[in-house]
Amino acid sequence: MKTLYIECKMGAAGDMLTAALLELVDDKDEALKELNKIGIPEVTYTASSADKCGINGTHVTVSINGVEEEIEHSHHDEHNLNHEHHHHSHSSLADITHIIEHLAINDEVKKHGIEIYNSIAEAESAVHGEPVSEIHFHEVGTMDAIADVIAVCYLINKLQVKNIIVSPINVGSGTVKCAHGILPVPAPATALLLKGLPTYNGTVESELCTPTGAAILKHFGKEFKSMPTMTTEKIGYGIGKKDFPVANCVRIFLGDTIGSTDEIIELNCNIDDMSGEDLGFALDAIYESGAREAFFTPVQMKKNRPGVLLTVITTTTDKDAVVKSIFANTTTIGIREKICNRFILDRKIETINTPLGPVRVKKSSGYGVQKSKVEFDDLSKIAKEKGLSLTEVRTTIAHFINE
């Protein structure tokens, strides 16, 4: 499976992610020309070779009316929510959405850009205790941030990679100066955007992960973990502006994971004092909270009482919500946890046209194995509509599925 692995040992900012992705496309100069034709008002992208601690990569600059804004890539320098200085021009989320909707890009890129900015506005809304409709962004900082968000969305779309894995994120440490005063790192909106994701402070005293960077990573990241086993084709280095003892860059690997592994969480608890009806209700609620799998196994409890073993499979991201649901909907007072590595086949769903109508086929491959299976709901629907048995439907479409 084609995969991007984003290494965030020095955090992430929109310009650094853009620069690293530019190094992965087939023609960096052509991609830069395409970005400058998108039509973000008064914005120009430029890229140059840069070096940090002996590592050569690309640095991307976003200019507004020909001038690069001097920013620290901090919480409020980037979005500059300043409700006091009314002589500056500000943009609402509706204004930003309008700008993105009228750019010369496809609808998928627009959709991703708007969703990322919505998440930023929602985080700012929660931090400031104001409705999203009342959140306003400083105009110049907004153009710079829109440029970063749209560039990343555009380049990921150009690379046509759906499987994006992100490392644990170094947020930095210390404090950051903003329009409202001195804030701890990570700043409140960044911390909220990264909620539920693996982060750490590190030793660098600076804000390393910006709100834009955090929102982009959370939006596109399918998993957040150490680098998987993959065959690397290209490596992109996005160089930041600041100098630190450690190379200030985002590194992105483009390659293939063939027969993947991932990390899952197995939660277990024994129950012997709930009715069948209550257990069924609990299982539904546990699935709704984010469980991948959940099932009961008959077991013998202490004092020879019959009971059930509840087993729930979930991910690191959903674990807390699942644990809360288990405690809320069962009588257990303790849950056991196992962290497991899981071998998985790469999966995709294709729609196949057959004489009986279109059917979806789940195709899996990896570890020298290829499998395919028709979605049962499609088989059932055709059988009912045509007055056929499931066996007749399977026999009729078998040739088309195996082509």
N, C-alpha and C positions, 0 to 999 in steps of 0.2 A: 504494500500500500504506500502510495506517495505521501510523504510526511514532512512537515516542518517541525524542527525542535528549536525552540527559542530559549537560549541560555541567558538568564537574568542575574548573573553574579554581581553586576554593577547596576542593578535596577533596570528601569526602562523608561524612556521618554519617546514621544511621537517621532521626533526628528531622527533619533537613533534607530528606531524600528524601520522607518522609511529608508534610511541609508543602507541598513543591512539587507533589506529586501531588494533594493536596487541592484546590489551585487549578485543577486541570484537570478535575475532575469537574463534572457539571452543577449539583449542589446541594451546596456544601461543608458547610453546616450539617447537612443530612440525612446525609451521609457520616460526619460526626463522631459523630452519634447512633448510627449503625450500628456504628462502631468501639467505642463504649462498651457495646454490647450483646453483643460477642463473648464476654466472660466471662473475660478474663485476671485471675487472682486479685488483688484489691486495687488494680487499675490503673484510672486515669481519664485520658482524653485531653482536653485543652483546646487551643484554637487562638486566636491573637490576631494582629492586624495589627502588623507590625514594620517598621522602617526601618533600612537600612544604607547609608551613603554616598549618600543620596538615593534609593535604590531601595526601593520599598514591596513587601512580600510578606507571607508568613504564617510565624509561629513556632509550633511545636507543643510543648506541654509534657506530659510523662508524669508523673503523680503516683502515688505508692505510699502507700496509706492517707491520701490527702489531702495528702501532703508531697512536694514536688519534690526529688529527690535532687540534691545539689550535686556534679555530676560535671564533670570536665574533658574528657570524651569521649576519654580516653586508653586505651592498650592494656589496662591492668589496672584502671583506674577503671571501664571499661565492663563487663568480665567478672570482674574482681577474683579471679583465681586466687590464693588465699592459703591455703597448706597449714599455716600456723603458728598462726593465730588460730582455734583450734578452738571458741571460744565463739560464733562467728558461725555462722549456718545456711547450708549450702551445698547446691547442687543438682547432680546428675549429669546427663549427657546423657539417660539413661533417664528421669529425672524431668522434664526439659524436654520430651522427646518425649511423655510422658504428658499433660502440661499442654496441649500443642498439639493432641493427638488428641481432647481433650474440649472444645475450644472450639466455639462456635456459628458455624462457618464451613463452607464446602463442602470436599470432599475435595481438590480441586485446590489450594486455598489452603493447606490443612494440609500437603500433599505438598511444596510449595515451601518453606514455613517449616521443615519438618524437614530438608530437604536443605541449606538455608542453615546451619542450626545444626550439622549434621553436618560441614560444611566448616570452620566455626569451631573445633569440637572437634578435628578432625583437625590443623588448623594448630597449635593449642595443644599437642596431643599430640606433634607433631614438635619443637616448640620446647623443651618441657620433658623430652622423652625418657621419657614415660610412656604407657602404653596409654590409648586413648580412654576406656575404662571407668573409669579412675582420675582423669580430669579432672573437677574440680568447680568450679562457678561460685558466687560469692557471691549469696545469695538476692535481695537488693534489686536489685543490678546486673543479675541475670538477668531479673527481671520487667520492668525498664526496656528491656533489649535485646530480649526476646521481644516486647514491645509495639511496638518499632520494626520488627522483622522482619515480624511479622504484619500490621502496618498497611500496609507497603509491598506485601506480597504481596496483601492484600485490595484495595487501591486499583488495582494493576495489573490484577488480575482484573476489577474493576469497569469499568475503561476498555476492556477487551477488546482490548489491543494485544499482538501477538506479536513484532513487529519492533522491537527495542530496541537502539539504537546508543549507545555511550558514548564520550565524548571521552577523550583522554589525561588521566590523573589526577594532579593536584597533591597530593603526599603531605605537603608541608610540609618543614620542616628543623629543625635543632637537636636538642634532647633532650626526653624526657618522663619525669616521675617516676611510678614505679609501686611496687607492694608489694615488689618485689624489688630496687629501687634505681633508678638513672638509666639510661635506655636511649636509644639513638639513634633519631631519626625517619627512616623509618618503623620502628615497633617490630617485633620479630621475627615475630610472628604476622601482622601486617598485611603485611609484606614477603613472607611466604610465600603468603598469599592472593592477592597481586597478581602473583605470579610468572608470567611470560609475557605480561603486559599492559603497554601503554605507560604509563609513569609518569615524573614529573619532580619536582624539589625546589622550584623557585620561590624566592622571596625571603622569604616569611613564616616566621618562626621559631616554629613551633607544629605540633602534630600535627593535620593537616587531614583525613586519611582514617583513620577508625576501623576496627577489625576488622569490626564489623557492616556499615559502609558498604562496605568492600572485598568482603565475602562476598556482599552483595546485588548489587553491580555485576557481579561475576564470574558469579554465578548467572544473572542475567537478560540480561546483555549478549550480543547475537548477534555484534556487531562492535565494535571499539574503534578509532575513527578520527576525523578531523575531520568537521564537520557536512556531511551529504550535501545535494544539491540537493533541497529539499522545500518544499511549500506549507504554511506554518504557520497553524494554526487557533487555538491557544491557547498561552500561555507561563505557566509556573508558577514562582514564586520561593519557595524554602524558605530562610528566614532563620535563621542560626546565632546562638548566644548571645554569642560573643566579638566584640570590636571590633578591627578591623585597618585599616590604611590603605586596603586594598582591600575592596570590599563582600563581606562574609562570607555567601555564599549559594550554593545549588545552583539552577541554572536548567534547567528541562525544557521542551522544545518538543514539542508535539503537532501532527502534521500528516500530509500525504500525500507519499510519494515515488512519482511516476508515471514508470515507466521508470527504474529505478535504475542507479546506478554503484557499483562497489566497487573495492577495491584488492587485487590478487593478486600473487603472487610467481612468476616463472618461473625455474626452475633448469635449467641445461644442462651437459652434459659429454660429451666424445667418448670412445668405448671401442673398442678393436680387438683385445683379447686375452682375451675371454671366450666360452665356448661358448654355443650357443643355450639349452641347459638351464639354465646358470647365469644367463643374462640373464632367463629366465622366472621363476626363483626370486627374483631381485633385484626384479623388477617387483612381484611379490606382496608382498614385504616393504616396499617403498616405499609401496604403497597402504595397508598396515596402519599405517604410521607417521603417516598423516594427509594424504597426497597427494589432491588433488581429481581430477587427471588425470595419467597417466604413459604415455609411449609412446616407441618407437624409430623413428628415420628412418635409412635407409641413407645413408652418406656415404663419401667418399674421404678417407683419412687420408694423413699424410706417408709418403713412400717408396712411394706408390701402393697402400697396404694398404687393403682394404675394412674398414669398421667401421660403428658405429652412433652416432647422436647421441641421447642420452637427454634427453628434455624432461619436466620435472615441474612441474605447476601446483599451488601450495599457498597457504596464507594466512600472514599475519604470525605468527599465534598458533602454527601448526604447523610453521613453517619450520625451527626448530632441530632438532626431532625428525626431520624429513624429511632434512635435511642429514646428520645422524648415520647415518641408514639408508642413504643413498646411499654414503657412505664405507665403511660396514660391509659392504655387500653387493655392491659393484662394485670394480673395480681402479683406478678413477680416483683421481688425487691432486689434482684441482682442480675446483671447481664455479663456473660463472658465474651471476650473479644479475641479473635484470631486475625492476624494480618497474613494474607495468602497471596502468592504469586500465581497468576492464572495464565495458562497457555490458550490462545484464542486464534481462530481462523479469521482472516480478513473477510468482511462481508459487504455485499452490495445487493440492492434490489433492482431488478429490471422488469419492465412490462413487456410481455410477449403477446403478439397478436396470433390468435388461433381461430379455426373455423367456428368455434363456439363463443368467441369473444376474447377480449384482452384479459390476461391473467398476470399477476405479479409473481415473480420467481426470485426467491432468495438464493444467491450464489455465494458459496464460501470456498476459500482456497488458502493454502499454506501448508508447510511441512510436507510437501509432496502429495497433498490431497486436494481434490476438487469435489464439491458436493453441490447439489441444487435441490430445491424443494418449492413446490407451488404453495402459495399462501392458501390455507384451508378456507378462509372466508370467501375467496374468489371461486374455489371449487364448489362450495356449498351454494353460493348464489346462482351459479350456472345450472347446477343440478336441479334446483327448485324452479328456475325460470323455464328450463327446457323439459322438465318432467323426466329427467334421467337419474340413474343411480350414480353415486360417487365413482364407482368402478368404471362405468361407461364414460364418464367425463375424463377420468385419468387416462384411459386407454386411447380416447380420441385425440387428446392434446399431447400425448407422450412424445410423438415424433417431433413436434415443434419445440418442445422444451429442451430436447437433447441435441438440437442442431448446433 
